């Protein structure tokens, strides 16, 4: 789980940001491939539930979007 596209880049989103279904919110690395993850719904980022560079499992909740 990565909050930005590179260590020297700002995060895709932060708490308080408004997102839509197609907003990229993070990147997940799987089998050495970086996959952009989209919000999937409209709302406001209320909480980031995972630390940057942390390993995550399938179906891990990453953000609270209301």
mmCIF file as Biopython writes it, N, C-alpha, C and O atoms, coordinates in Angstrom:
data_model
#
loop_
_atom_site.group_PDB
_atom_site.id
_atom_site.type_symbol
_atom_site.label_atom_id
_atom_site.label_alt_id
_atom_site.label_comp_id
_atom_site.label_asym_id
_atom_site.label_entity_id
_atom_site.label_seq_id
_atom_site.pdbx_PDB_ins_code
_atom_site.Cartn_x
_atom_site.Cartn_y
_atom_site.Cartn_z
_atom_site.occupancy
_atom_site.B_iso_or_equiv
_atom_site.auth_seq_id
_atom_site.auth_asym_id
_atom_site.pdbx_PDB_model_num
ATOM 1   N N  . UNK A ? 1  ? 0.852   -1.167 0.000   1.0 0.0 1  A 1 
ATOM 2   C CA . UNK A ? 1  ? 0.000   0.000  0.000   1.0 0.0 1  A 1 
ATOM 3   C C  . UNK A ? 1  ? 0.894   1.224  0.000   1.0 0.0 1  A 1 
ATOM 4   O O  . UNK A ? 1  ? 1.733   1.389  0.886   1.0 0.0 1  A 1 
ATOM 5   N N  . UNK A ? 2  ? 0.716   2.085  -0.997  1.0 0.0 2  A 1 
ATOM 6   C CA . UNK A ? 2  ? 1.491   3.326  -1.082  1.0 0.0 2  A 1 
ATOM 7   C C  . UNK A ? 2  ? 0.541   4.495  -1.291  1.0 0.0 2  A 1 
ATOM 8   O O  . UNK A ? 2  ? -0.373  4.424  -2.112  1.0 0.0 2  A 1 
ATOM 9   N N  . UNK A ? 3  ? 0.762   5.568  -0.547  1.0 0.0 3  A 1 
ATOM 10  C CA . UNK A ? 3  ? -0.129  6.733  -0.621  1.0 0.0 3  A 1 
ATOM 11  C C  . UNK A ? 3  ? 0.209   7.668  -1.770  1.0 0.0 3  A 1 
ATOM 12  O O  . UNK A ? 3  ? -0.558  8.581  -2.077  1.0 0.0 3  A 1 
ATOM 13  N N  . UNK A ? 4  ? 1.370   7.442  -2.419  1.0 0.0 4  A 1 
ATOM 14  C CA . UNK A ? 4  ? 1.768   8.297  -3.540  1.0 0.0 4  A 1 
ATOM 15  C C  . UNK A ? 4  ? 2.454   7.451  -4.604  1.0 0.0 4  A 1 
ATOM 16  O O  . UNK A ? 4  ? 2.792   6.291  -4.372  1.0 0.0 4  A 1 
ATOM 17  N N  . UNK A ? 5  ? 2.653   8.046  -5.767  1.0 0.0 5  A 1 
ATOM 18  C CA . UNK A ? 5  ? 3.264   7.311  -6.876  1.0 0.0 5  A 1 
ATOM 19  C C  . UNK A ? 5  ? 4.769   7.137  -6.717  1.0 0.0 5  A 1 
ATOM 20  O O  . UNK A ? 5  ? 5.366   6.273  -7.359  1.0 0.0 5  A 1 
ATOM 21  N N  . UNK A ? 6  ? 5.385   7.952  -5.865  1.0 0.0 6  A 1 
ATOM 22  C CA . UNK A ? 6  ? 6.821   7.871  -5.592  1.0 0.0 6  A 1 
ATOM 23  C C  . UNK A ? 6  ? 7.083   8.501  -4.223  1.0 0.0 6  A 1 
ATOM 24  O O  . UNK A ? 6  ? 6.299   9.334  -3.768  1.0 0.0 6  A 1 
ATOM 25  N N  . UNK A ? 7  ? 8.175   8.111  -3.564  1.0 0.0 7  A 1 
ATOM 26  C CA . UNK A ? 7  ? 8.446   8.651  -2.226  1.0 0.0 7  A 1 
ATOM 27  C C  . UNK A ? 7  ? 8.523   10.176 -2.156  1.0 0.0 7  A 1 
ATOM 28  O O  . UNK A ? 7  ? 8.198   10.767 -1.126  1.0 0.0 7  A 1 
ATOM 29  N N  . UNK A ? 8  ? 8.950   10.813 -3.243  1.0 0.0 8  A 1 
ATOM 30  C CA . UNK A ? 8  ? 9.096   12.273 -3.230  1.0 0.0 8  A 1 
ATOM 31  C C  . UNK A ? 8  ? 7.852   12.999 -3.751  1.0 0.0 8  A 1 
ATOM 32  O O  . UNK A ? 8  ? 7.883   14.215 -3.940  1.0 0.0 8  A 1 
ATOM 33  N N  . UNK A ? 9  ? 6.763   12.266 -3.985  1.0 0.0 9  A 1 
ATOM 34  C CA . UNK A ? 9  ? 5.521   12.852 -4.499  1.0 0.0 9  A 1 
ATOM 35  C C  . UNK A ? 9  ? 4.501   13.008 -3.371  1.0 0.0 9  A 1 
ATOM 36  O O  . UNK A ? 9  ? 4.533   12.261 -2.394  1.0 0.0 9  A 1 
ATOM 37  N N  . UNK A ? 10 ? 3.591   13.985 -3.508  1.0 0.0 10 A 1 
ATOM 38  C CA . UNK A ? 10 ? 2.548   14.146 -2.484  1.0 0.0 10 A 1 
ATOM 39  C C  . UNK A ? 10 ? 1.565   12.969 -2.534  1.0 0.0 10 A 1 
ATOM 40  O O  . UNK A ? 10 ? 1.462   12.295 -3.559  1.0 0.0 10 A 1 
ATOM 41  N N  . UNK A ? 11 ? 0.842   12.719 -1.434  1.0 0.0 11 A 1 
ATOM 42  C CA . UNK A ? 11 ? -0.138  11.624 -1.445  1.0 0.0 11 A 1 
ATOM 43  C C  . UNK A ? 11 ? -1.251  11.883 -2.449  1.0 0.0 11 A 1 
ATOM 44  O O  . UNK A ? 11 ? -1.578  13.033 -2.744  1.0 0.0 11 A 1 
ATOM 45  N N  . UNK A ? 12 ? -1.832  10.802 -2.975  1.0 0.0 12 A 1 
ATOM 46  C CA . UNK A ? 12 ? -2.951  10.936 -3.907  1.0 0.0 12 A 1 
ATOM 47  C C  . UNK A ? 12 ? -4.109  11.661 -3.235  1.0 0.0 12 A 1 
ATOM 48  O O  . UNK A ? 12 ? -4.709  12.555 -3.831  1.0 0.0 12 A 1 
ATOM 49  N N  . UNK A ? 13 ? -4.428  11.283 -1.994  1.0 0.0 13 A 1 
ATOM 50  C CA . UNK A ? 13 ? -5.509  11.915 -1.228  1.0 0.0 13 A 1 
ATOM 51  C C  . UNK A ? 13 ? -5.098  12.017 0.231   1.0 0.0 13 A 1 
ATOM 52  O O  . UNK A ? 13 ? -4.201  11.314 0.696   1.0 0.0 13 A 1 
ATOM 53  N N  . UNK A ? 14 ? -5.778  12.911 0.942   1.0 0.0 14 A 1 
ATOM 54  C CA . UNK A ? 14 ? -5.579  13.032 2.386   1.0 0.0 14 A 1 
ATOM 55  C C  . UNK A ? 14 ? -6.939  13.245 3.031   1.0 0.0 14 A 1 
ATOM 56  O O  . UNK A ? 14 ? -7.926  13.501 2.341   1.0 0.0 14 A 1 
ATOM 57  N N  . UNK A ? 15 ? -6.990  13.140 4.353   1.0 0.0 15 A 1 
ATOM 58  C CA . UNK A ? 15 ? -8.242  13.331 5.080   1.0 0.0 15 A 1 
ATOM 59  C C  . UNK A ? 15 ? -8.814  14.698 4.736   1.0 0.0 15 A 1 
ATOM 60  O O  . UNK A ? 15 ? -8.109  15.707 4.759   1.0 0.0 15 A 1 
ATOM 61  N N  . UNK A ? 16 ? -10.101 14.714 4.417   1.0 0.0 16 A 1 
ATOM 62  C CA . UNK A ? 16 ? -10.790 15.952 4.051   1.0 0.0 16 A 1 
ATOM 63  C C  . UNK A ? 16 ? -10.947 16.153 2.563   1.0 0.0 16 A 1 
ATOM 64  O O  . UNK A ? 16 ? -11.730 17.001 2.135   1.0 0.0 16 A 1 
ATOM 65  N N  . UNK A ? 17 ? -10.219 15.390 1.761   1.0 0.0 17 A 1 
ATOM 66  C CA . UNK A ? 17 ? -10.330 15.519 0.304   1.0 0.0 17 A 1 
ATOM 67  C C  . UNK A ? 17 ? -11.651 14.931 -0.192  1.0 0.0 17 A 1 
ATOM 68  O O  . UNK A ? 17 ? -12.124 13.915 0.316   1.0 0.0 17 A 1 
ATOM 69  N N  . UNK A ? 18 ? -12.234 15.589 -1.192  1.0 0.0 18 A 1 
ATOM 70  C CA . UNK A ? 18 ? -13.426 15.074 -1.862  1.0 0.0 18 A 1 
ATOM 71  C C  . UNK A ? 18 ? -12.979 14.218 -3.035  1.0 0.0 18 A 1 
ATOM 72  O O  . UNK A ? 18 ? -12.109 14.612 -3.812  1.0 0.0 18 A 1 
ATOM 73  N N  . UNK A ? 19 ? -13.587 13.034 -3.156  1.0 0.0 19 A 1 
ATOM 74  C CA . UNK A ? 19 ? -13.236 12.111 -4.238  1.0 0.0 19 A 1 
ATOM 75  C C  . UNK A ? 19 ? -14.490 11.708 -5.006  1.0 0.0 19 A 1 
ATOM 76  O O  . UNK A ? 19 ? -15.607 11.814 -4.501  1.0 0.0 19 A 1 
ATOM 77  N N  . UNK A ? 20 ? -14.280 11.242 -6.241  1.0 0.0 20 A 1 
ATOM 78  C CA . UNK A ? 20 ? -15.372 10.631 -7.000  1.0 0.0 20 A 1 
ATOM 79  C C  . UNK A ? 20 ? -14.967 9.195  -7.317  1.0 0.0 20 A 1 
ATOM 80  O O  . UNK A ? 20 ? -13.900 8.741  -6.903  1.0 0.0 20 A 1 
ATOM 81  N N  . UNK A ? 21 ? -15.807 8.491  -8.043  1.0 0.0 21 A 1 
ATOM 82  C CA . UNK A ? 21 ? -15.572 7.073  -8.309  1.0 0.0 21 A 1 
ATOM 83  C C  . UNK A ? 21 ? -14.223 6.792  -8.964  1.0 0.0 21 A 1 
ATOM 84  O O  . UNK A ? 21 ? -13.623 5.746  -8.715  1.0 0.0 21 A 1 
ATOM 85  N N  . UNK A ? 22 ? -13.743 7.706  -9.792  1.0 0.0 22 A 1 
ATOM 86  C CA . UNK A ? 22 ? -12.520 7.470  -10.564 1.0 0.0 22 A 1 
ATOM 87  C C  . UNK A ? 22 ? -11.272 8.117  -9.985  1.0 0.0 22 A 1 
ATOM 88  O O  . UNK A ? 22 ? -10.218 8.089  -10.621 1.0 0.0 22 A 1 
ATOM 89  N N  . UNK A ? 23 ? -11.363 8.699  -8.797  1.0 0.0 23 A 1 
ATOM 90  C CA . UNK A ? 23 ? -10.199 9.311  -8.161  1.0 0.0 23 A 1 
ATOM 91  C C  . UNK A ? 23 ? -9.238  8.220  -7.694  1.0 0.0 23 A 1 
ATOM 92  O O  . UNK A ? 23 ? -9.638  7.310  -6.967  1.0 0.0 23 A 1 
ATOM 93  N N  . UNK A ? 24 ? -7.973  8.307  -8.109  1.0 0.0 24 A 1 
ATOM 94  C CA . UNK A ? 24 ? -6.954  7.367  -7.629  1.0 0.0 24 A 1 
ATOM 95  C C  . UNK A ? 24 ? -6.630  7.744  -6.186  1.0 0.0 24 A 1 
ATOM 96  O O  . UNK A ? 24 ? -6.284  8.890  -5.898  1.0 0.0 24 A 1 
ATOM 97  N N  . UNK A ? 25 ? -6.745  6.767  -5.279  1.0 0.0 25 A 1 
ATOM 98  C CA . UNK A ? 25 ? -6.523  7.040  -3.860  1.0 0.0 25 A 1 
ATOM 99  C C  . UNK A ? 25 ? -5.221  6.444  -3.336  1.0 0.0 25 A 1 
ATOM 100 O O  . UNK A ? 25 ? -4.699  6.895  -2.316  1.0 0.0 25 A 1 
ATOM 101 N N  . UNK A ? 26 ? -4.690  5.428  -4.028  1.0 0.0 26 A 1 
ATOM 102 C CA . UNK A ? 26 ? -3.441  4.816  -3.588  1.0 0.0 26 A 1 
ATOM 103 C C  . UNK A ? 26 ? -2.931  3.870  -4.670  1.0 0.0 26 A 1 
ATOM 104 O O  . UNK A ? 26 ? -3.553  3.702  -5.719  1.0 0.0 26 A 1 
ATOM 105 N N  . UNK A ? 27 ? -1.795  3.263  -4.390  1.0 0.0 27 A 1 
ATOM 106 C CA . UNK A ? 27 ? -1.209  2.257  -5.273  1.0 0.0 27 A 1 
ATOM 107 C C  . UNK A ? 27 ? -0.963  1.007  -4.432  1.0 0.0 27 A 1 
ATOM 108 O O  . UNK A ? 27 ? -0.473  1.085  -3.306  1.0 0.0 27 A 1 
ATOM 109 N N  . UNK A ? 28 ? -1.311  -0.139 -4.997  1.0 0.0 28 A 1 
ATOM 110 C CA . UNK A ? 28 ? -1.044  -1.427 -4.356  1.0 0.0 28 A 1 
ATOM 111 C C  . UNK A ? 28 ? -0.083  -2.194 -5.259  1.0 0.0 28 A 1 
ATOM 112 O O  . UNK A ? 28 ? -0.306  -2.317 -6.463  1.0 0.0 28 A 1 
ATOM 113 N N  . UNK A ? 29 ? 0.989   -2.709 -4.657  1.0 0.0 29 A 1 
ATOM 114 C CA . UNK A ? 29 ? 1.936   -3.530 -5.414  1.0 0.0 29 A 1 
ATOM 115 C C  . UNK A ? 29 ? 1.549   -4.995 -5.265  1.0 0.0 29 A 1 
ATOM 116 O O  . UNK A ? 29 ? 1.412   -5.502 -4.152  1.0 0.0 29 A 1 
ATOM 117 N N  . UNK A ? 30 ? 1.376   -5.667 -6.393  1.0 0.0 30 A 1 
ATOM 118 C CA . UNK A ? 30 ? 1.072   -7.098 -6.390  1.0 0.0 30 A 1 
ATOM 119 C C  . UNK A ? 30 ? 1.929   -7.773 -7.447  1.0 0.0 30 A 1 
ATOM 120 O O  . UNK A ? 30 ? 1.851   -7.427 -8.626  1.0 0.0 30 A 1 
ATOM 121 N N  . UNK A ? 31 ? 2.738   -8.723 -7.036  1.0 0.0 31 A 1 
ATOM 122 C CA . UNK A ? 31 ? 3.619   -9.458 -7.944  1.0 0.0 31 A 1 
ATOM 123 C C  . UNK A ? 31 ? 4.490   -8.500 -8.762  1.0 0.0 31 A 1 
ATOM 124 O O  . UNK A ? 31 ? 4.658   -8.674 -9.969  1.0 0.0 31 A 1 
ATOM 125 N N  . UNK A ? 32 ? 5.035   -7.495 -8.089  1.0 0.0 32 A 1 
ATOM 126 C CA . UNK A ? 32 ? 5.943   -6.497 -8.673  1.0 0.0 32 A 1 
ATOM 127 C C  . UNK A ? 32 ? 5.267   -5.561 -9.672  1.0 0.0 32 A 1 
ATOM 128 O O  . UNK A ? 32 ? 5.951   -4.836 -10.395 1.0 0.0 32 A 1 
ATOM 129 N N  . UNK A ? 33 ? 3.933   -5.567 -9.721  1.0 0.0 33 A 1 
ATOM 130 C CA . UNK A ? 33 ? 3.185   -4.656 -10.588 1.0 0.0 33 A 1 
ATOM 131 C C  . UNK A ? 33 ? 2.472   -3.642 -9.705  1.0 0.0 33 A 1 
ATOM 132 O O  . UNK A ? 33 ? 1.799   -4.013 -8.743  1.0 0.0 33 A 1 
ATOM 133 N N  . UNK A ? 34 ? 2.621   -2.358 -10.035 1.0 0.0 34 A 1 
ATOM 134 C CA . UNK A ? 34 ? 1.960   -1.298 -9.280  1.0 0.0 34 A 1 
ATOM 135 C C  . UNK A ? 34 ? 0.575   -1.063 -9.872  1.0 0.0 34 A 1 
ATOM 136 O O  . UNK A ? 34 ? 0.448   -0.762 -11.059 1.0 0.0 34 A 1 
ATOM 137 N N  . UNK A ? 35 ? -0.460  -1.200 -9.052  1.0 0.0 35 A 1 
ATOM 138 C CA . UNK A ? 35 ? -1.850  -1.063 -9.487  1.0 0.0 35 A 1 
ATOM 139 C C  . UNK A ? 35 ? -2.487  0.153  -8.826  1.0 0.0 35 A 1 
ATOM 140 O O  . UNK A ? 35 ? -2.523  0.243  -7.599  1.0 0.0 35 A 1 
ATOM 141 N N  . UNK A ? 36 ? -2.990  1.092  -9.631  1.0 0.0 36 A 1 
ATOM 142 C CA . UNK A ? 36 ? -3.686  2.252  -9.087  1.0 0.0 36 A 1 
ATOM 143 C C  . UNK A ? 36 ? -5.060  1.812  -8.597  1.0 0.0 36 A 1 
ATOM 144 O O  . UNK A ? 36 ? -5.788  1.118  -9.307  1.0 0.0 36 A 1 
ATOM 145 N N  . UNK A ? 37 ? -5.407  2.216  -7.389  1.0 0.0 37 A 1 
ATOM 146 C CA . UNK A ? 37 ? -6.697  1.876  -6.796  1.0 0.0 37 A 1 
ATOM 147 C C  . UNK A ? 37 ? -7.563  3.131  -6.793  1.0 0.0 37 A 1 
ATOM 148 O O  . UNK A ? 37 ? -7.144  4.186  -6.319  1.0 0.0 37 A 1 
ATOM 149 N N  . UNK A ? 38 ? -8.773  3.004  -7.326  1.0 0.0 38 A 1 
ATOM 150 C CA . UNK A ? 38 ? -9.705  4.131  -7.397  1.0 0.0 38 A 1 
ATOM 151 C C  . UNK A ? 38 ? -10.689 4.061  -6.236  1.0 0.0 38 A 1 
ATOM 152 O O  . UNK A ? 38 ? -10.934 2.994  -5.673  1.0 0.0 38 A 1 
ATOM 153 N N  . UNK A ? 39 ? -11.250 5.221  -5.889  1.0 0.0 39 A 1 
ATOM 154 C CA . UNK A ? 39 ? -12.147 5.318  -4.739  1.0 0.0 39 A 1 
ATOM 155 C C  . UNK A ? 39 ? -13.369 4.417  -4.880  1.0 0.0 39 A 1 
ATOM 156 O O  . UNK A ? 39 ? -13.775 3.775  -3.911  1.0 0.0 39 A 1 
ATOM 157 N N  . UNK A ? 40 ? -13.953 4.360  -6.057  1.0 0.0 40 A 1 
ATOM 158 C CA . UNK A ? 40 ? -15.115 3.511  -6.266  1.0 0.0 40 A 1 
ATOM 159 C C  . UNK A ? 40 ? -16.440 4.126  -5.867  1.0 0.0 40 A 1 
ATOM 160 O O  . UNK A ? 40 ? -17.498 3.565  -6.150  1.0 0.0 40 A 1 
ATOM 161 N N  . UNK A ? 41 ? -16.390 5.292  -5.203  1.0 0.0 41 A 1 
ATOM 162 C CA . UNK A ? 41 ? -17.624 6.001  -4.857  1.0 0.0 41 A 1 
ATOM 163 C C  . UNK A ? 41 ? -17.313 7.459  -4.573  1.0 0.0 41 A 1 
ATOM 164 O O  . UNK A ? 41 ? -16.164 7.823  -4.320  1.0 0.0 41 A 1 
ATOM 165 N N  . UNK A ? 42 ? -18.346 8.291  -4.616  1.0 0.0 42 A 1 
ATOM 166 C CA . UNK A ? 42 ? -18.191 9.713  -4.305  1.0 0.0 42 A 1 
ATOM 167 C C  . UNK A ? 42 ? -18.225 9.895  -2.800  1.0 0.0 42 A 1 
ATOM 168 O O  . UNK A ? 42 ? -18.899 9.152  -2.087  1.0 0.0 42 A 1 
ATOM 169 N N  . UNK A ? 43 ? -17.490 10.894 -2.320  1.0 0.0 43 A 1 
ATOM 170 C CA . UNK A ? 43 ? -17.531 11.202 -0.897  1.0 0.0 43 A 1 
ATOM 171 C C  . UNK A ? 43 ? -16.318 11.993 -0.467  1.0 0.0 43 A 1 
ATOM 172 O O  . UNK A ? 43 ? -15.585 12.547 -1.285  1.0 0.0 43 A 1 
ATOM 173 N N  . UNK A ? 44 ? -16.126 12.031 0.844   1.0 0.0 44 A 1 
ATOM 174 C CA . UNK A ? 44 ? -15.007 12.740 1.455   1.0 0.0 44 A 1 
ATOM 175 C C  . UNK A ? 44 ? -14.177 11.720 2.229   1.0 0.0 44 A 1 
ATOM 176 O O  . UNK A ? 44 ? -14.722 10.880 2.946   1.0 0.0 44 A 1 
ATOM 177 N N  . UNK A ? 45 ? -12.860 11.799 2.078   1.0 0.0 45 A 1 
ATOM 178 C CA . UNK A ? 45 ? -11.962 10.922 2.831   1.0 0.0 45 A 1 
ATOM 179 C C  . UNK A ? 45 ? -12.041 11.336 4.300   1.0 0.0 45 A 1 
ATOM 180 O O  . UNK A ? 45 ? -11.660 12.451 4.657   1.0 0.0 45 A 1 
ATOM 181 N N  . UNK A ? 46 ? -12.536 10.438 5.145   1.0 0.0 46 A 1 
ATOM 182 C CA . UNK A ? 46 ? -12.673 10.717 6.577   1.0 0.0 46 A 1 
ATOM 183 C C  . UNK A ? 46 ? -11.507 10.160 7.379   1.0 0.0 46 A 1 
ATOM 184 O O  . UNK A ? 46 ? -11.149 10.695 8.429   1.0 0.0 46 A 1 
ATOM 185 N N  . UNK A ? 47 ? -10.908 9.059  6.865   1.0 0.0 47 A 1 
ATOM 186 C CA . UNK A ? 47 ? -9.823  8.427  7.607   1.0 0.0 47 A 1 
ATOM 187 C C  . UNK A ? 47 ? -9.007  7.543  6.671   1.0 0.0 47 A 1 
ATOM 188 O O  . UNK A ? 47 ? -9.552  6.898  5.776   1.0 0.0 47 A 1 
ATOM 189 N N  . UNK A ? 48 ? -7.693  7.522  6.888   1.0 0.0 48 A 1 
ATOM 190 C CA . UNK A ? 48 ? -6.806  6.587  6.193   1.0 0.0 48 A 1 
ATOM 191 C C  . UNK A ? 48 ? -6.504  5.484  7.203   1.0 0.0 48 A 1 
ATOM 192 O O  . UNK A ? 48 ? -5.960  5.761  8.272   1.0 0.0 48 A 1 
ATOM 193 N N  . UNK A ? 49 ? -6.848  4.245  6.880   1.0 0.0 49 A 1 
ATOM 194 C CA . UNK A ? 49 ? -6.784  3.147  7.844   1.0 0.0 49 A 1 
ATOM 195 C C  . UNK A ? 49 ? -5.487  2.346  7.795   1.0 0.0 49 A 1 
ATOM 196 O O  . UNK A ? 49 ? -5.283  1.459  8.624   1.0 0.0 49 A 1 
ATOM 197 N N  . UNK A ? 50 ? -4.618  2.638  6.849   1.0 0.0 50 A 1 
ATOM 198 C CA . UNK A ? 50 ? -3.399  1.857  6.649   1.0 0.0 50 A 1 
ATOM 199 C C  . UNK A ? 50 ? -2.205  2.791  6.539   1.0 0.0 50 A 1 
ATOM 200 O O  . UNK A ? 50 ? -2.308  3.873  5.961   1.0 0.0 50 A 1 
ATOM 201 N N  . UNK A ? 51 ? -1.081  2.377  7.088   1.0 0.0 51 A 1 
ATOM 202 C CA . UNK A ? 51 ? 0.149   3.164  7.014   1.0 0.0 51 A 1 
ATOM 203 C C  . UNK A ? 51 ? 0.807   3.001  5.644   1.0 0.0 51 A 1 
ATOM 204 O O  . UNK A ? 51 ? 0.699   1.948  5.015   1.0 0.0 51 A 1 
ATOM 205 N N  . UNK A ? 52 ? 1.482   4.046  5.195   1.0 0.0 52 A 1 
ATOM 206 C CA . UNK A ? 52 ? 2.208   3.991  3.929   1.0 0.0 52 A 1 
ATOM 207 C C  . UNK A ? 52 ? 3.250   2.871  3.965   1.0 0.0 52 A 1 
ATOM 208 O O  . UNK A ? 52 ? 3.901   2.647  4.985   1.0 0.0 52 A 1 
ATOM 209 N N  . UNK A ? 53 ? 3.396   2.180  2.850   1.0 0.0 53 A 1 
ATOM 210 C CA . UNK A ? 53 ? 4.375   1.103  2.647   1.0 0.0 53 A 1 
ATOM 211 C C  . UNK A ? 53 ? 4.068   -0.146 3.475   1.0 0.0 53 A 1 
ATOM 212 O O  . UNK A ? 53 ? 4.928   -1.014 3.624   1.0 0.0 53 A 1 
ATOM 213 N N  . UNK A ? 54 ? 2.862   -0.243 4.007   1.0 0.0 54 A 1 
ATOM 214 C CA . UNK A ? 54 ? 2.449   -1.412 4.774   1.0 0.0 54 A 1 
ATOM 215 C C  . UNK A ? 54 ? 1.908   -2.488 3.837   1.0 0.0 54 A 1 
ATOM 216 O O  . UNK A ? 54 ? 1.216   -2.178 2.867   1.0 0.0 54 A 1 
ATOM 217 N N  . UNK A ? 55 ? 2.219   -3.736 4.122   1.0 0.0 55 A 1 
ATOM 218 C CA . UNK A ? 55 ? 1.652   -4.850 3.357   1.0 0.0 55 A 1 
ATOM 219 C C  . UNK A ? 55 ? 0.183   -4.996 3.730   1.0 0.0 55 A 1 
ATOM 220 O O  . UNK A ? 55 ? -0.177  -4.909 4.903   1.0 0.0 55 A 1 
ATOM 221 N N  . UNK A ? 56 ? -0.659  -5.217 2.733   1.0 0.0 56 A 1 
ATOM 222 C CA . UNK A ? 56 ? -2.090  -5.402 2.981   1.0 0.0 56 A 1 
ATOM 223 C C  . UNK A ? 56 ? -2.568  -6.674 2.289   1.0 0.0 56 A 1 
ATOM 224 O O  . UNK A ? 56 ? -1.991  -7.116 1.295   1.0 0.0 56 A 1 
ATOM 225 N N  . UNK A ? 57 ? -3.617  -7.241 2.827   1.0 0.0 57 A 1 
ATOM 226 C CA . UNK A ? 57 ? -4.229  -8.440 2.265   1.0 0.0 57 A 1 
ATOM 227 C C  . UNK A ? 57 ? -5.449  -8.054 1.441   1.0 0.0 57 A 1 
ATOM 228 O O  . UNK A ? 57 ? -5.950  -6.935 1.548   1.0 0.0 57 A 1 
ATOM 229 N N  . UNK A ? 58 ? -5.921  -8.976 0.627   1.0 0.0 58 A 1 
ATOM 230 C CA . UNK A ? 58 ? -7.140  -8.785 -0.161  1.0 0.0 58 A 1 
ATOM 231 C C  . UNK A ? 58 ? -8.287  -8.439 0.779   1.0 0.0 58 A 1 
ATOM 232 O O  . UNK A ? 58 ? -8.439  -9.061 1.831   1.0 0.0 58 A 1 
ATOM 233 N N  . UNK A ? 59 ? -9.092  -7.455 0.407   1.0 0.0 59 A 1 
ATOM 234 C CA . UNK A ? 59 ? -10.248 -6.956 1.149   1.0 0.0 59 A 1 
ATOM 235 C C  . UNK A ? 59 ? -9.896  -6.166 2.410   1.0 0.0 59 A 1 
ATOM 236 O O  . UNK A ? 59 ? -10.779 -5.897 3.224   1.0 0.0 59 A 1 
ATOM 237 N N  . UNK A ? 60 ? -8.624  -5.788 2.591   1.0 0.0 60 A 1 
ATOM 238 C CA . UNK A ? 60 ? -8.261  -4.909 3.701   1.0 0.0 60 A 1 
ATOM 239 C C  . UNK A ? 60 ? -8.895  -3.550 3.470   1.0 0.0 60 A 1 
ATOM 240 O O  . UNK A ? 60 ? -8.809  -3.005 2.369   1.0 0.0 60 A 1 
ATOM 241 N N  . UNK A ? 61 ? -9.528  -2.998 4.492   1.0 0.0 61 A 1 
ATOM 242 C CA . UNK A ? 61 ? -10.108 -1.661 4.379   1.0 0.0 61 A 1 
ATOM 243 C C  . UNK A ? 61 ? -8.974  -0.642 4.453   1.0 0.0 61 A 1 
ATOM 244 O O  . UNK A ? 61 ? -8.162  -0.669 5.378   1.0 0.0 61 A 1 
ATOM 245 N N  . UNK A ? 62 ? -8.925  0.259  3.466   1.0 0.0 62 A 1 
ATOM 246 C CA . UNK A ? 62 ? -7.833  1.221  3.359   1.0 0.0 62 A 1 
ATOM 247 C C  . UNK A ? 62 ? -8.242  2.629  3.772   1.0 0.0 62 A 1 
ATOM 248 O O  . UNK A ? 62 ? -7.448  3.360  4.362   1.0 0.0 62 A 1 
ATOM 249 N N  . UNK A ? 63 ? -9.484  3.011  3.462   1.0 0.0 63 A 1 
ATOM 250 C CA . UNK A ? 63 ? -9.978  4.362  3.724   1.0 0.0 63 A 1 
ATOM 251 C C  . UNK A ? 63 ? -11.411 4.303  4.229   1.0 0.0 63 A 1 
ATOM 252 O O  . UNK A ? 63 ? -12.140 3.345  3.973   1.0 0.0 63 A 1 
ATOM 253 N N  . UNK A ? 64 ? -11.803 5.359  4.961   1.0 0.0 64 A 1 
ATOM 254 C CA . UNK A ? 64 ? -13.215 5.594  5.263   1.0 0.0 64 A 1 
ATOM 255 C C  . UNK A ? 64 ? -13.639 6.742  4.365   1.0 0.0 64 A 1 
ATOM 256 O O  . UNK A ? 64 ? -13.080 7.836  4.440   1.0 0.0 64 A 1 
ATOM 257 N N  . UNK A ? 65 ? -14.635 6.492  3.510   1.0 0.0 65 A 1 
ATOM 258 C CA . UNK A ? 65 ? -15.168 7.513  2.602   1.0 0.0 65 A 1 
ATOM 259 C C  . UNK A ? 65 ? -16.648 7.679  2.921   1.0 0.0 65 A 1 
ATOM 260 O O  . UNK A ? 65 ? -17.419 6.722  2.846   1.0 0.0 65 A 1 
ATOM 261 N N  . UNK A ? 66 ? -17.037 8.894  3.275   1.0 0.0 66 A 1 
ATOM 262 C CA . UNK A ? 66 ? -18.453 9.171  3.577   1.0 0.0 66 A 1 
ATOM 263 C C  . UNK A ? 66 ? -18.994 10.203 2.630   1.0 0.0 66 A 1 
ATOM 264 O O  . UNK A ? 66 ? -20.165 10.571 2.721   1.0 0.0 66 A 1 
#
